[in-house]
Amino acid sequence: MTTPVCTSASNAATLATQTLAFASYTSSYTSYPSFSSYVKARRPVLLRTARSLTANPSDAEDLLQTALTKTYVAWERIEDHRALDGYVRRALLNTRTSQWRKRKVDEFVCDELPEPEGTPVGDPAEHQVLHDAMWRAIMKLPARQRAMVVLRYYEDLSEVQTAEVLGVSVGTVKSAVSRALGKLREDPELVLAR
């Protein structure tokens, strides 16, 4: 039996449609309404993580789609559904790491930020300038340090949780995050923005 392979996901409707299509084509599994509800509820957060790991919004959607496909295939084997975010994050990181190993990664600063809109404090223009400068600085970090900073400070995971997701020791997370923060403090654009 052939499994449909999607080359890109351009928006949320496409991802949901393709995920449901994948479910209907897979005869060895029955329909999982809880999987669909999980995707609908957690997609924005997971997409933000995927966008933090890539430099291109389209690549982020493809990365998330791949991770959700892996989650769907393993759905019956996942005993603790409270740990689904960790499972999907691990799939995101493993898939992205495989991509890094297979080809050269061409990274560039994205125009669109993956952060949700919130109520800005103070002057919105100054806040946006600082926000843009921070993301440009984060995108300059090596991939491993960037992943750790994103998980620690944007996903708000503890050092222990970050270490578990990345499969490294807590000491490695502490030292890598410390080095990354040092690089961010020394970034000329952030020094000027302060």
Backbone torsions as a table, in degrees:
resi	resn	phi	psi	omega
1	MET	NA	139.9	179.1
2	THR	-92.8	142.5	176.6
3	THR	-104.4	133.2	-179.1
4	PRO	-65.6	138.0	177.6
5	VAL	-115.0	124.6	-178.0
6	CYS	-99.3	131.9	-177.3
7	THR	-87.0	-26.3	176.5
8	SER	-159.3	156.3	176.3
9	ALA	-125.7	114.7	-173.2
10	SER	-91.8	-18.6	178.7
11	ASN	-160.2	177.3	-175.6
12	ALA	-62.5	-37.8	-179.6
13	ALA	-64.3	-40.9	179.2
14	THR	-63.2	-44.3	-179.8
15	LEU	-62.2	-45.4	-179.6
16	ALA	-63.9	-42.7	-180.0
17	THR	-62.5	-45.1	-178.2
18	GLN	-68.1	-36.7	178.4
19	THR	-65.0	-43.9	178.5
20	LEU	-67.8	-36.0	177.1
21	ALA	-63.5	-41.8	177.6
22	PHE	-60.2	-41.3	-179.6
23	ALA	-64.0	-40.8	-178.0
24	SER	-73.5	-27.4	179.5
25	TYR	-81.1	-16.5	-177.6
26	THR	-90.9	102.7	-173.0
27	SER	-77.4	-20.6	-177.1
28	SER	-78.4	-9.2	178.3
29	TYR	-121.8	146.6	175.3
30	THR	-87.3	173.2	179.9
31	SER	-66.9	136.9	-179.2
32	TYR	-116.0	89.6	179.6
33	PRO	-60.5	-30.5	179.1
34	SER	-69.5	-30.1	175.1
35	PHE	-66.8	-45.1	178.8
36	SER	-61.3	-42.9	179.6
37	SER	-67.6	-34.6	176.0
38	TYR	-62.2	-46.0	-179.6
39	VAL	-62.2	-44.1	-179.3
40	LYS	-63.7	-40.0	-175.9
41	ALA	-77.0	-38.2	-171.3
42	ARG	-104.1	-4.4	-176.3
43	ARG	-55.1	-46.5	-178.4
44	PRO	-58.9	-41.5	-179.7
45	VAL	-68.1	-44.2	-179.1
46	LEU	-69.0	-35.2	177.0
47	LEU	-66.2	-36.8	176.9
48	ARG	-62.2	-40.7	177.0
49	THR	-64.2	-45.3	179.8
50	ALA	-62.2	-40.0	179.6
51	ARG	-68.4	-28.0	177.1
52	SER	-71.9	-24.0	-179.0
53	LEU	-90.8	-13.8	-179.5
54	THR	-123.5	168.2	179.6
55	ALA	-104.6	-0.1	-173.6
56	ASN	-131.0	127.5	-179.4
57	PRO	-57.7	-37.5	179.3
58	SER	-67.2	-40.6	176.5
59	ASP	-62.4	-36.9	179.6
60	ALA	-64.0	-41.6	179.2
61	GLU	-67.2	-39.2	176.5
62	ASP	-63.9	-42.2	178.9
63	LEU	-61.3	-45.8	179.1
64	LEU	-64.1	-40.7	179.6
65	GLN	-61.2	-42.1	178.7
66	THR	-63.1	-44.4	179.8
67	ALA	-64.5	-40.0	178.6
68	LEU	-68.8	-33.4	175.8
69	THR	-64.0	-43.5	177.9
70	LYS	-63.6	-37.4	178.3
71	THR	-66.3	-42.4	179.4
72	TYR	-60.9	-44.1	-179.0
73	VAL	-62.6	-35.8	-177.7
74	ALA	-94.3	6.7	-172.5
75	TRP	-51.6	-45.3	-178.4
76	GLU	-70.4	-24.8	-179.5
77	ARG	-84.8	-14.9	-179.4
78	ILE	-81.2	108.9	-175.0
79	GLU	-78.1	-42.7	-176.6
80	ASP	-102.9	100.4	-177.9
81	HIS	-73.1	-7.0	173.0
82	ARG	-73.3	-18.0	-178.2
83	ALA	-99.7	17.3	-177.4
84	LEU	-62.6	-40.5	179.4
85	ASP	-59.1	-42.7	178.2
86	GLY	-62.8	-40.6	178.8
87	TYR	-62.5	-46.3	-178.5
88	VAL	-68.2	-40.8	177.4
89	ARG	-59.9	-41.6	179.5
90	ARG	-64.4	-41.6	177.4
91	ALA	-63.6	-39.2	177.0
92	LEU	-60.9	-48.8	-177.9
93	LEU	-66.2	-42.3	179.7
94	ASN	-64.1	-42.5	-180.0
95	THR	-65.3	-44.0	-180.0
96	ARG	-65.5	-38.9	177.7
97	THR	-63.2	-41.1	177.0
98	SER	-61.6	-39.6	178.0
99	GLN	-63.9	-41.5	179.3
100	TRP	-61.6	-39.6	-177.6
101	ARG	-72.4	-33.4	-175.3
102	LYS	-78.4	-31.4	-176.5
103	ARG	-146.9	164.6	175.1
104	LYS	-69.5	138.1	-179.3
105	VAL	-96.9	120.3	175.7
106	ASP	-97.7	109.3	-176.6
107	GLU	-103.8	146.1	176.3
108	PHE	-149.3	158.6	-179.7
109	VAL	-73.6	131.8	-179.4
110	CYS	-89.2	148.6	179.6
111	ASP	-76.8	-28.9	-174.8
112	GLU	-104.4	130.9	-177.9
113	LEU	-91.1	143.5	-177.6
114	PRO	-82.1	4.4	-179.0
115	GLU	-80.8	141.6	175.8
116	PRO	-71.1	154.0	178.5
117	GLU	-70.9	135.4	178.7
118	GLY	-131.8	-178.2	178.1
119	THR	-83.0	112.5	-178.3
120	PRO	-71.5	145.1	177.0
121	VAL	-101.9	131.3	-179.1
122	GLY	78.7	-153.0	-178.9
123	ASP	-73.0	119.1	-178.5
124	PRO	-60.5	-33.1	-179.2
125	ALA	-67.1	-43.0	178.3
126	GLU	-65.3	-41.1	178.3
127	HIS	-60.9	-43.0	-179.2
128	GLN	-66.7	-39.8	178.8
129	VAL	-61.5	-45.6	178.9
130	LEU	-64.9	-42.0	179.8
131	HIS	-61.4	-46.7	178.8
132	ASP	-61.7	-43.7	179.9
133	ALA	-62.3	-40.2	180.0
134	MET	-63.3	-45.4	-178.9
135	TRP	-67.1	-36.8	177.1
136	ARG	-63.6	-39.3	179.0
137	ALA	-67.2	-41.3	179.2
138	ILE	-64.0	-39.2	-179.0
139	MET	-68.5	-17.3	176.8
140	LYS	-79.8	-18.9	-178.2
141	LEU	-66.9	153.0	172.4
142	PRO	-59.7	151.7	-172.8
143	ALA	-53.6	-43.5	-177.1
144	ARG	-67.0	-43.9	178.3
145	GLN	-65.7	-40.1	179.7
146	ARG	-61.5	-43.3	179.5
147	ALA	-60.9	-41.6	-179.5
148	MET	-67.2	-42.3	178.8
149	VAL	-63.8	-42.8	180.0
150	VAL	-62.5	-47.0	-179.6
151	LEU	-65.3	-40.1	-177.8
152	ARG	-71.3	-47.8	-169.3
153	TYR	-106.5	-22.5	178.1
154	TYR	-100.6	-34.8	175.6
155	GLU	-91.8	-8.9	176.2
156	ASP	59.4	39.8	175.3
157	LEU	-87.8	151.6	175.9
158	SER	-73.9	170.6	177.7
159	GLU	-61.9	-38.7	-179.9
160	VAL	-65.6	-45.3	179.9
161	GLN	-64.4	-40.8	178.4
162	THR	-62.1	-43.0	178.8
163	ALA	-61.7	-41.2	179.6
164	GLU	-65.0	-44.2	-179.0
165	VAL	-62.5	-41.2	-177.0
166	LEU	-87.9	-11.0	179.8
167	GLY	71.5	35.4	178.7
168	VAL	-126.9	174.7	179.6
169	SER	-80.3	160.4	178.5
170	VAL	-62.6	-37.4	178.1
171	GLY	-61.4	-38.3	177.5
172	THR	-63.8	-42.4	178.6
173	VAL	-62.9	-46.9	-178.6
174	LYS	-59.3	-48.0	-176.8
175	SER	-69.2	-40.3	-179.2
176	ALA	-67.1	-41.2	178.9
177	VAL	-67.0	-39.8	178.1
178	SER	-61.2	-44.9	178.1
179	ARG	-64.0	-40.7	-179.8
180	ALA	-64.2	-43.3	179.0
181	LEU	-64.9	-36.1	175.9
182	GLY	-62.0	-41.8	178.0
183	LYS	-64.8	-39.6	179.8
184	LEU	-66.4	-38.6	178.3
185	ARG	-64.0	-32.2	-177.5
186	GLU	-90.4	-5.9	-179.3
187	ASP	-62.6	123.8	-175.4
188	PRO	-58.9	-35.2	-179.0
189	GLU	-67.9	-36.6	178.9
190	LEU	-75.1	-33.4	176.9
191	VAL	-62.6	-40.9	179.0
192	LEU	-69.6	-31.0	-177.2
193	ALA	-76.1	-18.8	-178.5
194	ARG	-70.2	NA	NA
